C-alpha cells in the first residue's frame, strides 16, 4: 500500500514552518498514542505514521530530500528509487560516489523546482442545490507578479545576481568522508539567485498576495464532505514548478423538512385522524414541489410510504435517482368543543360495542400482557 504524503499525515501546508509541524505532531501524537487507545490497532498504526512523518519533516536535510524526491528521497532502501532501468540509481542523491571516482552527475543541474502548495476551500450548499447542481463563484487567495519590481524581486535600478554560495545551482554539496550529499542551498533556498537589494513592496519575493475569483461546478447529487479538485488552481510553483491544486470541500446544510440517506430522502408528515381511519389523498412535499399520495383506510401512525424517484440523483449517474420515504404520524385532535367531545365518546362506545375487530393491535398487546402476568 502506497505511503500517504507526510504533509497530509500531519495536516500541514508544504510551506509550514518548524513550529507548525511540531504543534501538529503533538496534537496527533496525543490523539493516537497507544496508551490512550489500548487494544486499537488502527490508532497504533496512525501513531506510527504520524511519528514517521514528523521525524522526516522536522529534520531540515530529510525534509529537503523529501520535498525534491518524495518518499524515494528518504527511503534508506530505495537509494533514490527507481531501480536501474532509468539511469544511475545514485543520480538523484547528487552522485554520492562521484567525488571518489571523478564521475559526473547524470541528473539535471540548476535551481530546484518545487510544486506549489494545494489550497482547500470549504463551501456550504443547500440540499436543493445539491439535488439540482449549481455553478457558483468563489474567491481564493492568489499570487500575482509585483507591480513595483515586475516579478524580479529586486529594487528598481538593481537586478538579481547569481547566488555566491551555490553559483546559481540552487543546491550545495556537503561531503563527509567517502560520502557527499546534495541539499538545497541555504542562502537562496533553491532559486539559484541572490537579491542584494530586495524590492520593498514584495520583500524580494517578486509576487504579492491577492484574491482571484474562480468558477466552481457543483455536480447534481453531491454528498456531504465530497471534494471537488480544480487542477492547477492552488499556489504557484517555485522556479517554474507546477502550481498546486485547489480542493473545494462541500458540506450540505441541514434541511428543515428532509433528512438524507445516500440518494434517498426521508420526511415526517402529520396525518389527520379521519384520513387515517377512512383513507384519502394527502399532499406531501418533495424537492421538486408537492406530490399527491394515497392513504389506505386504517393507516397506523409510524407507517412508511415510498415515492419512487423523488429522492436525490446519484452523483456519478444523473439517471439514477433515489426514493422519498414518507413517515406518517397520527395527529390527535386538540382543543375539542363540548359537542365534538360528545361525538368522540359516542364513537368510542360504538367501537367498543363491536368487539376487538376495530383495534387489532390493542387486543394483541393486551393478550401479551395477560400472558406475561399469568
Order of alpha helices (4+ residues) and beta strands (2+ residues): alpha-alpha-alpha-alpha-alpha-beta-alpha-beta-beta-beta-beta-beta-beta-beta-beta-beta-beta-alpha-beta-beta-beta-beta-beta-beta-alpha-alpha
